[in-house]
């Protein structure tokens, strides 16, 4: 089993990563010391790799990071990599700002995007992308989840992620899809851990 420290200060994300991965191959462990990593890259992939490597290098352990967000077609690439700090305030204020921006348009198509990065202390990085297509509701609906979950309606559904609940999200979300790709690639990761990484 490979122990991965989670490069995140977001307890909701850490909990969700553990729930989805649920694997006897990788053990996700929350790091007691949190690093303040400046997300200075311009892509989800760049920021995920940046965070994972910062933790891997600092603690000399294999680290896993997530960078994810919402991309709305008509204002693309926003909120994008700025999803968490779109309004500069809370998740609720981010949602209210997005509703205001979209109030005069019928084009509400959007994608949730997630990049999962695994970094070794030597700088070797594996990345995986997951995407969930859907559209933005005209009002906040539901009390579960976090971020833009009360606004995002997945394709072929008529409820928001908040209304659909955690079990649905763990199975179908952008984060889940990225983690499933990680598991498909587990042999390459394990082989690098066993034979290439010089501990």
N, C-alpha and C positions, 0 to 999 in steps of 0.2 A: 504494500500500500504506500502511495506517495502522499506525504503531508504537504498541503499547499496553504500558505498564509494568505489571507484575503486582504488585498490592498484597497481598503475602503473604510470610510468613516460613517457610511450610511447603513445603519443596523437593519433597515428594511431590505436592502439589497443583499446583505450578508445572509439574512434569514431565508430569502428567496433562493439564493444560490444553493444553499444547503438542502432546501426542500426539493428543488428540481433535480440536482445532481444525484442525491440519494444513492451514491455509488460505493461499492466496497473496494474500488480501485483507487479513488482519490479521497482523502480526508481533508475537508476544509476547516481551517482553524482561524478564528478571529485573532488578529494581532493585538496584544495588550497595549503596545505603544503605537500611537497613530502618527503618521508622517503628514506634514502639510505639503503636498506635492502640487506645484503650480502647473495647471493644465494649459500649457502654452502652445500645444499643437493645434492645427486647424481641422483635424479630422477625428472621428471617433476612434479609428484604429491607432492614430498617433498618440492620443491621450491615454488609451487603454494600455498601450505598450510602455508609455512613460511612467505610469503609476506602477505597473507590475514590476518593471525593472528597478525603480527606486526602492521598493520594498525588498526585492530579491537581493540587491546589492547591499543594502543597509544591514539586513539580518542574516545574510548568507544562507538563505533558504529559497526554495522554489515558491514563487508567488503567483497568485491569480488576481486579475483585475477586470473590471467591467466598465465600459464607457458606453452610455446609451442615451437615447433621447428621441424626441418627436420631430419629424420633418413634415411640414404642412405644404402641400403642393403650390398653393397660390403665393406663399411668402417664402418659398424655398430659397436658401437652405435653413431658414429659421423655423422654430426655435433652435433646432439642431444641437450643436455642441454647447449652446447656451441654455438648453432646456431647463436645467436646474436653477439658473439665475436669470431667467427671461425677464422677470419683473423686478429683480433685485430684492424680492421679498420671499414670501412663503409659497408652498405648492398651490394653495388656494388663490393667492394673488396672481400666480402664473396662469392659472386657468381662467380667471376673470379677464386678464389682459388678452389672452388668446380669443376668448369669446367676443371681446370688444373689437379686436382687429378683424375678425371674420363676420361681423354683424351685417355687412352689406354685400355679401357674396354667397352664391349657391355652390361654389366649388369648395368643398370641405374635405377633399381627399387628403389622406395623410398616411405616413408610415412610421411605425416604431422601429428603430434600428438599435441593435446591440452588437458590440464587439467584445468578445472575451479574449483576454491575452494571458498566456502563461509565460513567465519569464524565469530563466535560470540566472544565478548570480554571475555567470560568465558572459551574459548578454544574449544568449540564445532565446528567441521569442517565437512562440506559436500563437497565431491569432485566428479567430473564428467569428463569422458574421451570421446574425439572425435578423430576419425582417418580418414584421407583421403588418399587413395592409389593412386599411380601413378608412374611416372618415370621422370627422369631429361632430359631436352632438351640438344641438343649439342651446343646450342647458346642462348644468351639472346633474348627474344622475348616479346614485349609489353611494355607499359609505365605506366600501372595502378598498384595499390597495393603497397606492400612493402616487404622487406625481400627477400625470394627466389621465390616470385611469378613469376618473369620473366623466371624462369628455370623449374618450376614444371608443368607438364602436368598430369591432373587427368586421372584415368583409364576411358576408353571409350570416351576420348576426343582427339583431335589433336591440341589443342591450349593450351598455358600456362595460368595459372590463371591471369596473367597480361593482356593477350589478351581477355580472357573470360569476364573480367570486374567485378565490385563490386557487381552487382546484382546477378550474378552467384555465386560468392564467399560467399555472405551473406546467400545463400540458401543451398550450398553444402559443405562448408569448414569444416575442423576439428573443428574450433571454433564454428561454427553453430551447428554441431552435439552434441558437449558438452553442449551447452546452451539449446538445445532441451531436452536433458536428465534432465537438471536442472528443466526445466518447468514441465516435467513429474513428478518430485519429489516435486513440489511446496507445496503440502499439508503438507508434513512432515516438510519442512522448516518453513512454516507459523505457524504450530502447535508449533514448538519449540520456535519460536519468541513470540507467544502469551502466552504459558503456562509454559515453562521451563526456559527460560532465565530470570535471576533475574536482571532487569535493575536498 
